[in-house]
Amino acid sequence: MKATKHLDCEHCESRYKSIFCDLKGEQLAAINEHKGCNIYKKGQTIFSEGFFPQGIFCINSGKVKIAQAGDNGREQIMRLTKEGDILGYRALLSGDKYSASAVALEDCNICLIPKDIFFKVIESETSLSMQIMKLLSHDLGKAEHKITDLAQKPVRERMAEAILFLKETYGTEPDGTTLVISLSREEIANIVGTATETAIRLLSEFKADAIIELQGKKIKIVNYDKLLKTANIHD
């Protein structure tokens, strides 16, 4: 991690994708004055499981995974994030330690808003409080869905759903089919909740079935309808 040039909130394009989109005036100025901006290289840890938060992180650019360490040493990826997303808010709001770690999937530019400033802004700006409530509700719904999938869905369906989730989260390159995210086979396995060997086998099966093409760490969806059917969900 290294400090970078201070990013001005007023002209930050990522702000309009975040919960801070409606902030202006004194509240926005307070955040802009007290935040710190840093560059995290691919693979660097932004915050670690088991530590107390000192503030809230806002992604200006880049992609980050939120992962939890399992008893067997294998991580479970709980969430994938992108520019405009905030990190560490649940632990900050509850006063608990981080229940997972945040690691950069690529070079990232991330700002840290100190917790005292963040809480002051929340107290004075009801719209921000509502945004956070919506975010927490959305995250709870996604967590419940993931638990149900892990308990009930076959791993093949979960793999197909994971690829669709990556497309929904990060989108595709100009060709409209190649996902704008590069993940290792282990990371894909940790999203699906299976062994790396199983993930490799399933990706090879999807390729053989002409559902996807594999270009190194890149995944290209060549038959979206078949992928949707394999995931056993409706578009």
C-alpha positions in Angstrom: 0.0 0.0 0.0 1.2 3.5 -0.7 -0.4 6.9 -0.4 -1.6 8.6 -3.6 -2.7 12.0 -4.7 -5.8 13.2 -2.7 -8.9 12.4 -4.7 -11.5 15.2 -4.7 -14.9 13.9 -3.8 -16.7 16.7 -5.7 -15.3 15.4 -9.0 -15.1 11.7 -8.2 -17.1 9.8 -10.8 -17.2 6.7 -8.5 -19.1 8.7 -5.9 -22.1 8.7 -8.1 -22.2 4.9 -8.0 -21.9 4.8 -4.2 -24.1 5.5 -1.1 -22.5 9.0 -1.1 -24.1 10.0 -4.4 -26.5 12.5 -2.8 -24.0 14.1 -0.4 -23.1 17.8 -0.9 -22.2 20.9 1.0 -20.7 20.5 4.5 -21.0 16.8 4.7 -19.2 16.1 1.5 -16.5 18.7 2.4 -16.0 17.0 5.8 -15.4 13.6 4.1 -13.1 15.1 1.5 -11.0 16.9 4.1 -10.4 14.0 6.5 -10.2 10.9 4.2 -7.0 9.3 3.2 -6.4 7.8 -0.3 -4.1 4.9 -1.0 -3.1 2.6 -3.8 -3.2 -1.2 -3.2 -1.4 -3.5 -5.5 -3.0 -6.7 -6.7 -2.9 -9.3 -3.9 -2.5 -6.7 -1.1 -4.7 -6.8 2.0 -6.9 -3.8 2.6 -8.2 -5.0 6.0 -7.8 -8.3 7.9 -10.3 -10.6 9.6 -10.2 -10.2 13.4 -9.2 -6.6 13.5 -11.4 -3.6 14.6 -12.3 -1.1 11.8 -10.9 2.4 12.0 -13.2 3.7 9.3 -15.0 2.9 6.1 -13.3 2.2 2.7 -14.6 3.5 -0.6 -13.3 2.0 -3.8 -12.4 4.7 -6.4 -11.1 2.2 -8.9 -10.3 -1.5 -9.0 -11.9 -4.8 -7.8 -11.7 -6.3 -4.3 -12.7 -9.7 -2.9 -14.2 -10.1 0.6 -13.1 -13.5 1.9 -13.4 -15.6 5.1 -10.8 -18.1 6.2 -12.2 -21.6 6.7 -11.1 -24.2 9.3 -9.5 -26.2 6.6 -7.4 -23.3 5.5 -9.4 -22.7 2.3 -11.0 -19.3 1.9 -14.7 -18.7 1.1 -15.3 -15.6 -1.1 -18.3 -13.9 0.5 -18.5 -10.9 -1.9 -16.9 -9.3 -4.9 -16.8 -5.5 -5.1 -15.9 -2.8 -7.7 -15.6 1.0 -8.0 -18.2 2.9 -6.0 -18.7 0.1 -3.5 -17.9 0.6 0.2 -16.0 -1.9 2.4 -16.1 -2.7 6.1 -19.3 -1.0 6.9 -21.0 -3.8 8.8 -18.2 -4.2 11.3 -18.0 -0.5 11.7 -21.7 -0.1 12.4 -21.9 -3.0 14.8 -18.7 -2.2 16.6 -17.4 -5.7 16.0 -14.2 -7.0 14.5 -14.0 -7.7 10.8 -15.5 -11.2 10.1 -13.6 -11.4 6.7 -10.6 -9.9 5.0 -10.6 -7.6 1.9 -7.9 -8.3 -0.7 -7.3 -6.4 -4.0 -8.0 -8.5 -7.1 -6.1 -5.9 -9.2 -4.4 -2.6 -8.5 -6.9 -0.4 -6.6 -7.3 3.2 -5.6 -9.2 3.2 -2.3 -10.1 6.0 0.2 -10.5 5.5 3.9 -13.1 7.7 5.7 -12.4 7.9 9.5 -15.2 6.4 11.6 -15.8 9.6 13.6 -16.4 11.6 10.4 -18.5 8.9 8.9 -20.8 8.7 12.0 -21.1 12.5 12.1 -22.2 12.6 8.5 -24.7 9.8 9.1 -26.2 11.7 12.1 -26.8 14.8 10.0 -27.8 13.2 6.7 -30.9 11.0 6.8 -30.6 10.1 3.1 -27.3 8.4 3.8 -28.8 6.4 6.6 -31.5 5.1 4.3 -28.8 4.2 1.7 -27.0 2.2 4.3 -30.2 0.4 5.4 -30.9 -0.5 1.8 -27.4 -1.8 1.4 -27.5 -3.9 4.5 -30.9 -5.4 3.5 -29.6 -6.2 0.0 -26.5 -7.9 1.5 -28.6 -9.9 3.8 -30.8 -11.1 0.9 -27.7 -12.1 -1.1 -26.3 -14.0 1.9 -29.5 -15.9 2.5 -29.6 -16.8 -1.2 -26.0 -18.1 -1.1 -26.7 -20.2 2.0 -29.7 -21.7 0.2 -27.7 -22.4 -2.9 -24.9 -24.1 -0.9 -27.4 -26.3 0.9 -29.6 -27.2 -2.0 -28.0 -26.6 -5.4 -25.7 -29.1 -7.1 -22.2 -27.8 -7.7 -22.7 -27.7 -11.4 -25.6 -25.3 -11.1 -23.6 -23.2 -8.6 -20.7 -22.9 -11.0 -23.1 -21.7 -13.8 -24.7 -19.2 -11.4 -21.3 -17.9 -10.3 -20.3 -17.1 -13.9 -23.6 -15.3 -14.4 -22.9 -13.4 -11.1 -19.5 -12.3 -12.4 -21.1 -11.1 -15.6 -23.7 -9.1 -13.6 -21.2 -7.6 -11.2 -18.4 -6.6 -13.6 -19.9 -6.7 -17.1 -18.2 -7.8 -20.3 -15.5 -6.5 -22.6 -16.5 -4.7 -25.9 -17.1 -8.1 -27.5 -20.1 -8.5 -25.2 -19.2 -12.0 -24.1 -15.8 -11.9 -22.3 -16.0 -11.2 -18.6 -14.2 -8.1 -17.3 -12.5 -10.0 -14.4 -9.6 -12.4 -14.2 -9.8 -14.9 -11.4 -7.6 -18.0 -10.6 -9.3 -21.4 -10.6 -8.9 -21.4 -6.9 -10.7 -18.1 -6.5 -13.6 -19.4 -8.7 -13.8 -22.5 -6.5 -13.9 -20.3 -3.4 -16.8 -18.3 -4.9 -18.7 -21.5 -5.8 -17.9 -23.2 -2.5 -16.1 -26.3 -3.9 -12.6 -27.8 -4.3 -10.3 -26.3 -6.9 -10.1 -29.6 -8.7 -13.9 -29.7 -9.0 -13.9 -26.1 -10.4 -11.3 -27.0 -13.0 -13.3 -30.1 -14.0 -16.6 -28.1 -14.3 -15.0 -25.3 -16.3 -13.6 -27.9 -18.7 -17.1 -29.5 -19.0 -18.7 -26.2 -19.7 -16.1 -25.6 -22.4 -16.7 -29.0 -23.9 -20.5 -28.3 -23.9 -19.8 -25.1 -25.8 -21.2 -22.9 -23.0 -18.0 -21.0 -22.4 -14.5 -20.5 -23.8 -11.4 -20.2 -21.6 -8.6 -17.9 -22.5 -6.1 -18.2 -19.6 -7.9 -16.7 -16.6 -10.5 -15.1 -18.9 -14.0 -16.6 -19.3 -16.0 -16.0 -22.5 -19.7 -16.8 -22.5 -20.6 -18.3 -25.9 -24.0 -19.7 -25.1 -25.8 -17.5 -22.5 -29.1 -19.3 -22.8 -27.5 -22.7 -22.1 -25.6 -21.2 -19.2 -28.8 -19.8 -17.7 -30.5 -23.2 -18.1 -27.5 -24.9 -16.4 -27.8 -22.5 -13.5 -31.4 -23.4 -13.2 -32.5 -19.8 -12.8 -34.7 -17.6 -14.9 -33.5 -14.5 -16.7 
